[in-house]
Amino acid sequence: MLNLNNPAALSELEWTTFEAGARIDNYILSLGDNLWRSPSGRISVLALAVPIRVKNKKRWGSSFSLSPTDIIQYNFEQTIDSAAVRHVKYELGSGNSYAVNWSNGWLWNATSLGISCIYTFGTESNFQGIIVDDSLNARNSRRLSKLNHKGLRFNLGWQYSRPLGASKPDKIQPKITLGANFEFSARALNQILHQDELTLTSILTGQQVAVDTLNTEEITSTRPSRGPGKLGLGFSIGDHRSWLVHGDYQYAWQEDYSHWLAGTEVYRNTHFVAFGFRGTPNYSGRRFLGRIEYRIGGHWQQSPLIIDSYGFNTFGMAFGIALPMGNSMSRLNLSTLFQRRIGGGDGFYQEDWVSLVIGVNLNDKWFIKRKFN
């Protein structure tokens, strides 16, 4: 399994590994007496890692991955019965952001070092508008906000492993592993467009179509252009094949973040904690059921956004299995994630979502040096 959070872990690669995954999310948002649902689906990761140098005390592993960092998909409407005119206020959002990650990890004795070069890019759009009731031929109004962004980040990793107990021949020895990573931004560029438009309701689709532009504002921003992003610490205990217990902590600097939509918003630095366990009843056996890997984990995370002096926290639990594919080290991964984000303020806020994840992990040995001609 690839660890894309800490590039130093790539130094342990012995096999060429390909990973691909997809997920389906079903969101339920509760805000006061209002309830919204928003299902979505996406590819979660595509990654390829290759061990370039494999020796007992000197190793080098490299990986290349593409993964979405944000999927924007929402549509909210509110009907207002005014004494003057009955109308509908709506907000519609869409967009995608991606990260291209090239990582390398090197091992010297028991210590590993790694570095990742991460290029991010994407486009996000937001529509805020008003529709006057029973007015197919009337002019309505909306504001279009669009963001094109790209940036460059680096992630530095460190890892140290130490065996537990005396070595036993022909057996995998349990070990304790400590890790740390530090991510920082080297460059960021945001191109923002704000445009006020007059619209008509389409007879064919029922959607709002722009017929005139009232005002346009274009902004190019490089803030924040550089600085610390995340600091992560982690540990694991086990033999990495039959059983493993692990934990992670992450601190993120986000209080200087400036959102691209209009309005005053306050952000904070955040904490993230996660623990997990995975185990296989009989890793080296031949029976299919004995080689299934079972996983369970939980996490707690702070949201960076502050609303009316109230913060938001997310709690989650995950359950999964890894099914062996033939007699190889390849696996078919299936998991379910349950999460809840809650907050306070004038109206109680609660967001629940269930994620179904399916992935494949293919392992094989490439570039084997020929011993016989």
C-alpha positions in Angstrom: 0.0 0.0 0.0 1.3 3.5 -0.9 1.7 6.2 1.7 1.3 9.5 -0.3 1.3 11.7 2.8 4.9 10.9 3.8 7.3 10.5 0.8 9.9 8.9 3.0 7.7 5.7 3.2 8.5 5.1 -0.5 11.9 3.9 0.5 10.4 0.6 1.6 9.0 -0.3 -1.9 10.0 -3.7 -3.1 7.4 -4.1 -5.8 6.1 -1.9 -8.6 2.7 -0.8 -7.3 -0.3 0.7 -9.2 -3.3 2.0 -7.2 -6.7 3.3 -8.4 -9.8 4.2 -6.4 -13.2 5.7 -6.8 -15.8 6.9 -4.2 -19.5 7.8 -4.0 -20.6 10.4 -1.4 -24.1 11.0 -0.1 -24.4 14.3 1.8 -27.3 15.3 4.1 -27.1 18.9 5.3 -29.3 20.2 8.2 -29.5 23.9 8.8 -32.2 24.9 11.2 -35.5 23.5 9.8 -34.1 23.1 6.3 -32.7 19.8 4.9 -30.7 19.3 1.7 -29.2 16.2 0.0 -26.3 16.2 -2.4 -24.9 12.9 -3.9 -21.6 13.0 -5.8 -19.0 10.6 -7.2 -15.4 10.9 -8.2 -12.1 9.2 -8.9 -10.2 9.3 -5.6 -6.6 8.5 -6.8 -4.5 7.2 -9.6 -0.9 6.3 -8.6 2.1 4.4 -9.8 5.2 3.7 -7.7 8.5 2.0 -8.8 11.4 0.8 -6.6 14.5 2.1 -8.4 17.1 0.7 -6.1 16.4 -2.2 -3.8 19.1 -3.3 -1.3 19.0 -4.2 2.4 20.3 -0.9 3.8 20.1 1.4 0.7 16.8 1.9 -1.2 15.1 4.4 -3.4 11.5 4.5 -4.4 9.6 6.9 -6.7 5.9 7.5 -7.3 3.7 9.6 -9.6 0.0 10.2 -8.7 -3.0 12.3 -9.8 -5.9 12.9 -7.4 -8.8 15.3 -7.0 -8.4 17.7 -4.0 -11.9 19.3 -4.1 -15.2 18.5 -5.8 -17.6 21.4 -5.8 -21.3 20.4 -6.3 -24.2 22.1 -4.6 -27.6 23.7 -5.4 -29.6 25.5 -2.7 -33.0 27.3 -3.2 -35.1 29.4 -0.8 -38.6 30.7 -1.6 -39.4 34.1 -0.1 -43.1 35.2 0.2 -42.7 39.0 0.2 -45.6 41.4 0.4 -44.3 43.0 -2.7 -43.1 40.2 -5.0 -42.8 36.4 -4.3 -39.3 35.3 -5.5 -36.7 32.5 -5.2 -33.2 33.0 -4.0 -30.7 30.3 -5.2 -27.0 29.5 -5.1 -25.3 27.0 -7.4 -21.7 25.8 -7.3 -19.6 23.5 -9.4 -15.9 22.8 -10.0 -13.0 20.5 -9.7 -9.4 20.8 -8.3 -6.6 18.3 -8.8 -3.1 17.6 -7.5 -0.2 16.1 -9.5 2.3 14.5 -7.1 5.8 13.4 -7.8 7.5 11.8 -4.8 10.8 10.1 -4.0 12.0 8.4 -0.8 15.5 7.2 0.1 16.6 4.8 2.9 19.9 4.8 4.7 20.1 2.0 7.4 17.0 2.6 9.5 16.3 6.2 8.6 14.4 7.4 5.5 14.1 10.8 3.9 11.7 11.9 1.2 10.4 14.9 -0.9 7.3 15.5 -2.9 6.7 18.1 -5.6 2.9 18.8 -5.8 1.3 20.9 -8.5 -2.3 21.9 -7.9 -4.8 23.4 -10.4 -8.5 23.8 -10.9 -11.6 25.9 -11.7 -14.6 26.7 -9.4 -17.8 28.6 -10.2 -20.5 30.1 -8.1 -23.9 31.6 -9.1 -26.0 33.6 -6.7 -29.3 34.9 -8.1 -33.0 35.8 -7.8 -35.9 34.4 -9.8 -39.2 36.3 -9.8 -42.2 33.9 -9.6 -44.3 33.4 -12.7 -42.0 35.4 -14.9 -40.7 33.4 -17.9 -40.4 36.6 -19.9 -39.1 38.8 -17.1 -35.5 39.8 -16.5 -33.9 38.2 -13.4 -30.5 38.9 -12.0 -27.5 36.8 -10.8 -23.8 37.2 -9.9 -21.2 34.9 -11.4 -18.0 34.3 -9.5 -15.3 32.1 -11.0 -11.9 31.1 -9.8 -9.0 29.7 -11.8 -6.2 28.7 -9.5 -2.8 26.9 -9.6 0.0 26.4 -7.1 3.2 24.6 -6.3 3.8 22.9 -2.9 6.6 20.8 -1.5 6.3 18.0 1.2 9.4 16.9 3.2 9.2 13.5 4.9 11.2 11.6 7.6 10.8 8.1 8.8 12.6 5.8 11.3 12.0 2.1 11.9 13.2 -0.2 14.7 12.6 -3.9 15.1 10.8 -5.2 18.2 12.5 -8.1 19.9 15.0 -10.6 18.7 15.1 -11.6 15.0 13.5 -15.0 14.2 14.5 -16.9 11.0 11.9 -17.3 8.3 9.4 -15.0 10.1 8.4 -11.4 9.6 9.6 -9.4 12.5 7.3 -6.7 14.1 8.7 -3.2 14.2 7.8 0.3 15.4 7.9 3.1 12.8 7.9 6.8 13.5 7.3 9.4 10.8 7.0 13.2 10.2 6.3 15.4 7.3 6.2 19.2 6.7 4.4 20.7 3.7 4.8 24.3 2.6 3.6 26.4 -0.3 6.1 27.8 -2.8 3.8 29.6 -5.2 0.1 30.2 -5.7 -1.9 32.1 -8.3 -5.6 32.9 -8.2 -7.5 34.5 -11.1 -10.9 35.7 -9.9 -13.8 36.9 -12.1 -16.9 38.6 -10.6 -19.7 39.3 -13.2 -23.3 40.7 -12.7 -25.7 39.4 -15.3 -29.3 39.7 -16.4 -30.9 36.4 -17.1 -34.0 34.8 -18.7 -35.6 31.4 -17.8 -35.0 28.9 -20.6 -38.3 27.3 -21.8 -36.4 24.1 -22.7 -34.3 23.5 -19.6 -35.8 25.8 -17.0 -32.3 27.1 -16.2 -31.2 30.7 -16.1 -29.5 31.9 -19.2 -27.4 35.1 -19.3 -28.7 37.7 -21.8 -26.7 40.8 -20.7 -23.7 41.7 -18.7 -24.0 44.6 -16.2 -20.6 44.7 -14.6 -17.3 42.7 -14.7 -14.4 42.7 -12.3 -11.2 40.7 -12.7 -8.7 40.1 -9.9 -5.3 38.4 -9.9 -4.1 37.4 -6.5 -1.0 35.6 -5.2 -2.0 35.6 -1.5 -1.0 33.4 0.2 2.0 32.9 -2.2 4.3 30.9 0.2 4.5 29.7 3.7 3.9 26.7 5.9 1.0 24.5 5.2 0.8 21.3 7.3 2.9 19.5 9.9 2.2 15.8 10.3 3.4 13.2 12.9 2.7 9.5 12.9 3.5 6.1 14.3 2.8 2.4 13.6 3.5 -0.9 15.4 3.2 -4.3 13.7 4.7 -6.4 11.1 3.0 -4.6 8.2 1.6 -7.8 6.8 -0.4 -9.7 9.4 -1.3 -6.9 11.7 -0.7 -3.1 12.2 -1.8 -0.4 14.6 -1.2 3.2 13.6 -2.0 6.8 14.5 -1.6 10.2 12.8 -1.7 13.8 13.9 -1.7 16.9 11.7 -1.6 20.6 12.3 -2.5 22.9 9.4 -1.9 26.7 9.1 -5.1 28.1 7.6 -5.9 31.3 9.6 -4.4 33.5 6.8 -6.6 31.9 4.1 -8.6 34.4 2.0 -11.7 33.0 0.2 -12.4 34.0 -3.3 -16.1 34.7 -2.9 -17.4 38.0 -1.6 -18.0 38.5 2.1 -16.0 38.6 5.4 -14.9 35.2 6.7 -12.7 34.1 9.6 -10.5 31.1 9.5 -8.4 29.3 12.1 -5.5 26.8 12.3 -6.7 23.3 12.7 -5.9 19.9 14.3 -6.5 16.4 12.9 -6.2 13.1 14.8 -6.7 9.6 13.4 -6.2 6.0 14.7 -6.6 2.7 12.9 -6.0 -1.1 12.9 -5.7 -3.6 10.2 -5.2 -7.4 10.5 -5.1 -10.6 8.4 -5.9 -13.9 10.1 -3.5 -16.0 8.0 -1.4 -13.8 5.6 0.8 -16.6 4.3 -1.9 -19.3 4.0 -3.6 -20.6 0.9 -7.3 -20.2 1.9 -9.0 -17.1 0.5 -10.9 -16.3 3.7 -7.8 -16.5 5.8 -6.0 -13.9 3.6 -8.7 -11.3 3.8 -7.5 -8.1 5.5 -9.9 -6.3 7.9 -9.6 -2.6 8.7 -11.2 -0.2 11.2 -10.4 3.4 12.0 -11.6 6.7 13.4 -10.7 10.4 13.2 -11.5 13.8 14.6 -10.9 17.0 12.7 -11.4 20.7 13.1 -12.9 22.8 10.2 -10.9 26.0 9.5 -14.0 28.1 9.0 -15.4 30.2 11.9 -19.1 31.4 11.7 -20.6 33.7 14.3 -17.6 32.9 16.6 -18.5 29.2 16.4 -16.2 26.5 15.0 -17.1 23.2 13.4 -15.7 19.7 14.2 -15.9 16.5 12.2 -16.1 13.0 13.6 -15.7 9.9 11.4 -15.5 6.1 11.5 -14.3 3.8 8.6 -14.7 0.1 8.1 -13.1 -1.9 5.2 -11.7 -5.1 3.8 -9.0 -6.0 1.3 -9.7 -9.0 -0.8 -6.7 -11.0 -2.2 -6.5 -11.3 -6.0 -5.1 -14.7 -6.7 -1.8 -15.7 -5.1 -0.2 -12.3 -5.6 0.2 -9.4 -3.2 -2.5 -7.4 -5.2 -5.7 -6.5 -3.3 -9.3 -5.3 -4.1 -10.2 -2.7 -1.4 -13.7 -2.0 -0.2 -14.6 0.4 2.5 -17.4 2.6 4.0 -16.8 5.9 5.8 -19.4 7.6 8.1 -18.8 11.2 9.0 -20.6 14.0 10.8 -19.7 17.7 11.0 -21.5 19.8 13.6 -21.5 23.5 14.7 -23.6 26.1 16.4 -24.6 29.7 16.1 -28.0 31.2 15.5 -29.1 28.0 13.6 -27.8 24.6 14.5 -25.7 23.1 11.7 -25.2 19.4 11.0 -23.8 17.7 8.0 -23.8 13.9 7.6 -22.3 11.9 4.8 -21.6 8.3 3.9 -18.8 7.4 1.5 -18.5 4.1 -0.4 -14.9 3.6 -1.6 -13.6 0.9 -4.0 -10.0 0.6 -5.0 -7.5 -1.8 -6.5 -3.8 -2.2 -5.5 -1.7 -4.1 -8.1 1.8 -5.3 -7.2 4.4 -6.9 -9.4 8.1 -7.0 -10.0 9.4 -5.1 -13.0 12.9 -4.5 -14.4 14.3 -7.8 -13.0 17.9 -8.2 -13.8 18.4 -11.4 -15.9 20.7 -14.0 -14.2 20.7 -16.6 -17.0 21.0 -16.1 -20.8 
